[in-house]
C-alpha cells in the first residue's frame, strides 16, 4: 500500500511539474542557462520555457550551423526535431513540448490566408477550412494519418468547417488536398 501511495504522489508531482512554466531568465548564472535559451537570445525573442523543457540542450552540430547563425526559422526546425515547439503570444515565446502545443494560442488562419501568409515552415499554426461541397466530418479519418501524432484535426459539423493544428508546411499541404477534394466533389 505505501508503494502505491508513493507512486501516486510521484505521478501527481510529475503531472504538475509538466504544466508549470518557468521563466527562462530565472537562471542565476550564465553557465547554467540551457543552450535553447541561448538560441532564443540570438533570435532576439523574449522567452518563457515550459518546466519540462528548461534543461534541454539540442545538438545543432549536424545542422551545419554554428550557434551565432541560428535564425528563428532554423530554431523552429531544431525545436521540432527535438519534439518541442515555440508558441508566440504577446511578444513572449513559450517553448513547450509538441504534444502540449494545441493547448496554447497559435497563429490562426483561414485556408485562403495560407498562401498569402509568410511564416516559417516549422511554426505551429491553426487553420480553419470551410468546405462547400463535401462533408468535413467524413474527411477527418481520411486526413488524420497525414498529420503528426501531436497534431489536431476536427470538424465543426454545424458550419462544415475543419479545424487543424499542425506545422505551417504540413497544414498548407493538407489544406491543398482538402481544396482539391472539395472541388472534385463539386464537379460530380
N, C-alpha and C positions, 0 to 999 in steps of 0.2 A: 504493500500500500504506500509506504513512504517514497518508493521509487517512482510510482505513478504520479504522486503529487509533485515531486521534483521535476519530472519530465513535463508536467503540465505548466509549472511555473517557468521553466526554461522556454517552453513553447510560447507562453504569453509574453515573456521578456523579448524574445526574438521577433514576435509579431509587432510589438510596439516599437522596437528598435528599427524595424524596416520602414516605418512610416514617419518617424521623427526627422525633420530636416535639420541639418547642421550648417551654419554659415561657414563658407569656405575660409573666411578670414579669421575664424576663431583660433587658428593655429598660433602658437606663441613664438615659434622660431621658423625662419625661412627654410631651414633644412627639413623641418617636419612637414612642410606643405607637400601635398601629393603633386606629381607631375601633371596631372589633369588640370589642377588649378593653374599651374604654370602656363599650360597651353591656352587656357581661357584668358589669362592676363595678356598673353601675346596677341590674342584675337581681340583685345580691348573690350571684354564683356564683363559686366558685374555678375557674379555667380552666387548661387546657393546650392549646396550639394546635399543630396539625399544621404541619410546616415549610412546606408549600405554601400555607398559609392565613395565615401570620403577617403578611403585609403587606396583606391585603385590607381595603378600606375601602368597604363597600357604601353606596350613596347611599340614605338613607331619606327624603329630602325629599318624594318622591311618595307616601309612605305617609300623609302628613298628620300626622306625629307628630314632635315635637322630641326631641332626644337624651335629655332628662331624663324623658320619658314612655314610654320603650321598656320594656315589660314582657317577661317571659320568653316568653310565647306570641307576642308581636309579633316578638321577636328570632328565634324559630324560623321564623316566616314569612319574615323578611328573609334568614335563612341559606338556607332552601330556595330562595327566588327567586334566590339567588346561587350555587346549586349546592353548598351546604355543609350540614352537619348538626351538631347538638350531641348528644353522647352522654355521659350522666351515669353515672359509676362511682365509687363510694366517695367521694362528696362533691366530686369533681372533674369538670368538664365538659370533654370533649375536643371541639374544633372540627375537623372533618375534612371533606375533600371527599366529596360524596354517593356517588360511585362506590366509595369505600372503606368506607362505613358498615357494610356487612354483616359486615365482619371485626372489628367492635367489639362489646362487650357492650351489648345493648339490653334495655329492659324486655320481658319475655316473658310473654305472656298466653295463656289458652285462649280459644276463641271465646265461651264462656259468660261470661268475665270482661270482655269488651269493653264491654258495655252498663253494667256496674257500675263501671268504672274511669274516673276523670276525669283525662285528660291533655290537653295542648294538641293540636289537630288536626294540627299540623305536626311533632310529636315522632315520631321513627322508633322503631318497635316491631317485635317479632317475635310472631307468633301461631301457635299450634298448633291445628289444626282437625281433630278426629276425625270421620270420615264413617262412617255406619252402612249406607247403602243404595246408595251409588254408588262406583265405583272412583276414588280420588283421582288416580291416575296419568293417567287419561283426562281429568280436569279441567284439568290443568296447561296443555296447549296451548290450551285454550279460554279460560282466565282470564288467561294471561300478557299478552295485548295490553291488558288493563285496568290494567296496572301500569306505573310509570315504568321506563325502561331500567335504572336502578341497582337497582331492587327485585329481590327474590328470591322465587321460588315453586318448591317442590319437593315431591315426595311420598315419604313413607316407606311403601313398599308392605307391609312386614310388619305394620304397625299400621293401615294405611289412614288415615294422618294427613297433612294438608298442612301444610307449614312455610312461612310467608310473612313477609317483612321489607318494610315499607313505612311510609309516614306513617300515623299513627293514623286519620285521617279516611278514607283510601282503604282501609286494612285493614278497618275496620268495614264499609264499603260492600261490599267483596268478600266478607267473611265472611257478610253478609246474603244475597248472591247464592248462595253455596255452600250455606247453610242451606236456601234455597228449592229449589235443585236436588236436594239430598239428600232433602228431604221429598216432593217430587214423584215421585222415584224409588220412594219407599216406597209410594205410592198406586197404583202400577202392578202 
